[in-house]
Amino acid sequence: MATTAAALTSSVGTTRPMALCGGLIGPSVWRNNTLKEINLSEGVIRRSDQSNELGKLVDVLPHLRGILAELSNDEAHRYGRQVRLVVYRLRESIIDTNEEMKMLNRIRERLERAHEHIRKDLVVNYQSQQIRKTRPDREKCKDGADDLLDAERLTLLNLKRMIEEHLKLVKEQLQVLEAARRRLMNVERERSRVLDLVCAAIPGIGSQSAYINLYNIGPNRRCSSSASHIRGACSSDLIFRPDNLGPYTPECETALEDARTARVRSELLRYDAVVLIEKVEKIQREVHEAVNQGLYHKVAETINLKHHLEIASGENRHATNRAQRWYDVTEHAWWHTRGPESTHDLMTHEKLDRPIMNNLQKHPGQNMPEAQEIVRGGDGLQESLHTTGRNISLLKLAHTKLVADIADKDTGAEVDDSVIKLRRRKANHRWVLKSKPFY
């Protein structure tokens, strides 16, 4: 019995010894089955206790729904704040793009105004050439003023072509900016759909934590403590990280980068346009003044030649009067040399057969050449009369040409002066093109 009790005690274990009063009566199989069930129950109890202890560490709390709702709300708020920063960045880019478009539009207006001024100068140049064609034929020979007008026209055409080319680039850039702005607005509209319950105000000083998950900020980097969240004062240290499922998507990055590139190119175009406009205006003034100075010199030369022509006309008139007086004296001498028309009017001392000549001719070889000399002298006087008359005719013809030249010079000076007045009157470009431009 003692041996049996000891075996029973060892099989059950030392934890819970089975004390039997008296001897063991039941069969051992029956008893072993019972002990196995007891041991199995104790193992299950131990595993249950261990599971309970582990559940205290890893199992959720009873208020799981509230905690999960709070965490979801915090995540939604965090995501909303990050999206709000992206939206403000997009709106900032939209505002910058709008301002750039305004400035580029003002440059476009300046270019169009410069283009209109060039067209007006071309019209003035054409009118100047047409007015100068109304000069007399004597004054229509090509001169330096015509060369200056032709050079001005070629220069204005080159300037017009330069302005048109740059104006075309500006208009194309405006379309690029408009496309970039439209894309930014679409992205901003899409990102703003989650901001219905988010405050629109950006946190002020000391609220840099919202940037941590959106920007890549190193531990040793410092951001300005001023309210620079919208403008991004530390943008050189803050780098967006594109994520297809995050607040800052690749579409946002592409839209912002395209808008920035368009603004940079627009700024370069504006600078080039300002330089070009100043250059064009300077060249316009120079060629305009050069043509005006050339016309001034031409008018001065014309007036100077007119004065010389008037002096020559006076000298011609004086020479004509002298030649006429000489002609009259020569004609009077010729008539006096010819003598009276009838021999009955001759006095005795004028006759060739007067008594003294008859007495002399009684000797042979004593004939006097008086008659031959009288005829020869008359012929000489008559030849002098013809020569003097021809000179008087030539002087009168020269005087007529001088008078006509003086009139042409006067008309030419008036035409050139009217061209100068026209150019000075329309130099300020404050007039409207009445007809369709022909350039």
Residue pairs with C-beta under 8 A, 6 or more apart in sequence:
1 23
1 24
4 23
4 24
5 20
5 23
5 24
8 18
8 20
8 24
8 31
9 17
9 18
11 32
11 35
12 18
12 35
12 38
13 39
15 42
16 38
18 35
24 31
60 67
61 67
77 198
78 210
78 213
79 194
79 247
80 194
80 195
80 197
80 198
81 198
81 210
82 210
82 213
82 214
82 246
82 247
82 248
83 191
83 192
83 194
83 195
83 198
83 247
84 195
84 198
84 200
84 202
85 202
85 210
85 211
85 214
85 229
85 247
86 191
86 214
86 247
86 248
86 252
87 188
87 191
87 192
87 195
88 202
88 229
88 230
89 232
89 252
89 256
90 184
90 187
90 188
90 191
90 252
90 255
90 256
91 188
92 230
92 231
92 232
93 184
93 255
93 256
93 259
93 260
94 181
94 184
94 185
94 188
94 259
96 259
96 263
97 177
97 180
97 181
97 184
97 259
97 262
97 263
98 181
100 177
100 262
100 263
100 266
100 267
101 174
101 177
101 178
101 181
101 266
103 266
103 270
104 170
104 173
104 174
104 177
104 266
104 269
104 270
105 174
107 170
107 269
107 270
107 273
107 274
108 167
108 170
108 171
108 174
110 273
110 277
111 163
111 166
111 167
111 170
111 273
111 277
112 167
114 163
114 277
114 280
114 281
115 160
115 163
115 164
115 167
116 429
116 433
117 284
117 429
118 156
118 159
118 160
118 163
118 280
118 284
119 160
119 433
119 437
119 439
120 426
120 429
120 431
120 433
121 152
121 156
121 284
121 288
121 429
122 153
122 156
122 157
122 160
122 439
123 433
123 437
124 422
124 423
124 426
125 149
125 152
125 153
125 156
125 291
126 153
126 438
127 422
128 149
128 291
128 419
128 422
128 423
129 146
129 149
131 415
131 418
131 419
131 422
132 145
132 146
132 149
132 415
132 416
132 419
133 140
134 415
135 408
135 411
135 412
135 415
135 416
136 407
136 408
136 411
136 412
138 404
138 405
138 408
138 412
139 302
139 408
139 409
139 411
139 412
139 415
143 298
144 294
144 297
144 298
145 291
145 294
145 295
145 298
145 416
148 290
148 291
148 294
148 295
149 291
151 287
152 287
152 288
152 290
152 291
155 283
155 287
156 284
156 287
157 439
159 280
159 283
159 284
160 439
162 276
162 280
163 276
163 280
166 269
166 272
166 273
166 276
169 269
170 269
170 273
173 262
173 265
173 266
173 269
176 262
176 265
177 259
177 262
177 263
177 266
180 255
180 258
180 259
180 262
181 259
183 255
183 258
183 259
184 255
184 256
184 259
187 251
187 252
187 255
191 247
191 252
202 227
202 229
202 230
203 210
203 229
204 227
205 225
205 226
205 227
206 225
207 229
208 223
211 217
211 223
211 229
211 238
214 240
214 241
214 247
214 248
215 238
215 239
215 240
215 241
216 238
216 239
216 241
217 223
217 237
217 238
218 237
221 234
221 237
222 234
222 237
223 233
223 234
223 237
223 238
224 233
224 234
226 233
228 234
232 238
240 248
240 252
240 253
241 248
242 248
242 249
242 250
242 252
242 253
243 249
244 250
288 423
288 427
291 423
292 420
292 423
292 424
295 416
295 419
295 420
295 423
296 420
298 416
299 413
299 416
299 417
299 420
302 409
302 412
302 413
302 416
303 409
303 413
305 409
306 406
306 409
306 410
306 413
309 402
309 405
309 406
309 409
310 406
312 402
313 399
313 402
313 403
313 406
316 395
316 398
316 399
316 402
317 399
319 395
320 392
320 395
320 396
320 399
323 388
323 391
323 392
323 395
324 392
326 388
327 385
327 388
327 389
327 392
330 381
330 384
330 385
330 388
331 385
333 381
334 378
334 381
334 382
334 385
337 374
337 377
337 378
337 381
338 378
339 346
339 350
339 374
340 346
343 351
348 354
352 370
352 371
357 368
360 366
360 368
361 367
